[in-house]
Amino acid sequence: MSARAYLRCLLGILVREALRFLHQRERFFGALVRPLVWLFIFAAGFRSILGVSIIPPYETYILYEEYIVPGLVAMILLFSGMQSSLSMVYDREMGSMRLLMISPFPRWYLLFCKLIAGALVAILQVYLFLAIAWFWEVRPPPIGYLLALPALLLASLMLGALGLFLSSVIRQLENFAGIMNFVIFPMFFASSALYPLWRIRDSSLLLYEICRFNPFTWAVELIRFALYARVDWLSLAGVALALAVFLGAALLGYDPGRGMLKRRPGG
Amino acid sequence: MSEPDAPALDVSGVSFAYPRRPVLDDISFQVPAGVFCVLLGVNGAGKTTLFSLITRLFLCRAGCIRILGQDLARDGHRALADLGVVFQQLTLDLDLSLRQNLLYHCALHGLDPGTMGPRIREALAGAGLAERAGDKVRQLSGGQRRRLELARALLHGPRLLLADEPTVGLDVRSRQAIIEQVRETCRLQGVGVLWATHLVDEVRPEDSVLLLHRGRLLYRGTARGMLEAAGAENVREAFARLTGEREAA
């Protein structure tokens, strides 16, 4: 296969995901409601209780709304990653996943194309959210919107790869809801998305350590620093490492000699 | 590169088991180019598992599968390029149009959508769906969806076609139309066809037949030869005698 053929394959998968997204506009806008509720209601209510001291990358005191926006951005990526893996479980149950798997391209490449397609849809949602947040007086420096793009892409790929791995080990759609509860909520709440980690350290050292090594925390901090035109190298390394691990696990899960063998026998 | 004189499909000594459940036991057969080969077996015989091995959805650990001479285990990606598949389960995207589904298939085979336009129109016309190109697949009947799947499976010019019970659930007229279309493709284009079914009335005397039962190949040869071997007057009777069952429809 030539490089051009690989590109055509990627474009074909991107177009298909874009068309599906156009057919599911409710899902796209529905995914925005969740972070907006947190921003408009939760943040307003907790502004006075959850004060934030000056912590990097901020150089002055900030409102709580400003603090949680990177966390809510990561939340969009997390839910989007899980949503696209849910659609892969659906595709597998409905049979259309087979079409992808019997393509003459390497399986890792096909799965990576799916990941890229999911990430692009998620990033579109993020920028729409950031535009709304701008009107809510959450205004990072203009260059931050541009510099956040690679951080968003990396974080989105990492969370998408996690979803991909989960979709490879889940047999049926019904089981997916349970896994979502065991993955999404612990990941989100045990992170720096809603509160700085020093506040958690004051309450529980163990929980603090758990939060510190939560890949979602790395994603949140990577995005937070990037939005303010800075790089958090530790988080960058953490997200890159987590991406490699989750992607490796997903590829193993979709390997015909391993994960695929566990499928239900047919006729 | 595929070997021009190699059989379209060569399955040699293939065995497979799910955890604690053997499914296929030492299966060997060939499907030459331009031959319509019926894989006959009741539900649970192992047909779909065999298809999953040939399409590389499952890894073949015991035995060897070659498509046009290319070893699936060693050169799987190239081997799959010569393969067209119609799965038992519908694999079309219902919310996309007929044309979009075919374009997606082209992309998955690395084909240029710009130059595939005439071929897509031709494929849709051949399936009697030219007027419906822009409609969503959801709006098609069961028979039309199957015809579209068949057109899609042949779009990239494969030399081996696998069809896993593609006529199940269709009325007699739709079934006949589809099977005739495949026979014609096999004859005119020299495509080797492996057609899995449990419906004995889809077998013709001149067809090549593989009788799969409980994971074992009980007969391999022509349908006419199967009647002689079983001392039967028709395929249904031959099937019953050779398998000891009367489940085939």
Interface residues (C-beta under 8 A of the other chain):
Chain A: M1 S2 R4 A5 Y6 R8 C9 L11 G12 I13 V15 R16 L19 R20 H23 M94 G95 S96 R98 L99 L100 M101 I102 S103 P104 F105 P106 L110 D255 P256 G257 M260 L261 R263 P265 G266 G267
Chain B: Y18 R21 V23 N43 G44 A45 G46 K47 T48 T49 S52 T55 R56 L57 F58 L59 R61 H77 R78 L80 A81 L83 V85 F87 Q88 Q89 L90 T91 L92 D93 D95 L96 Q100 L103 Y104 H105 C106 A107 L108 H109 G110 L111 D112 P113 E165
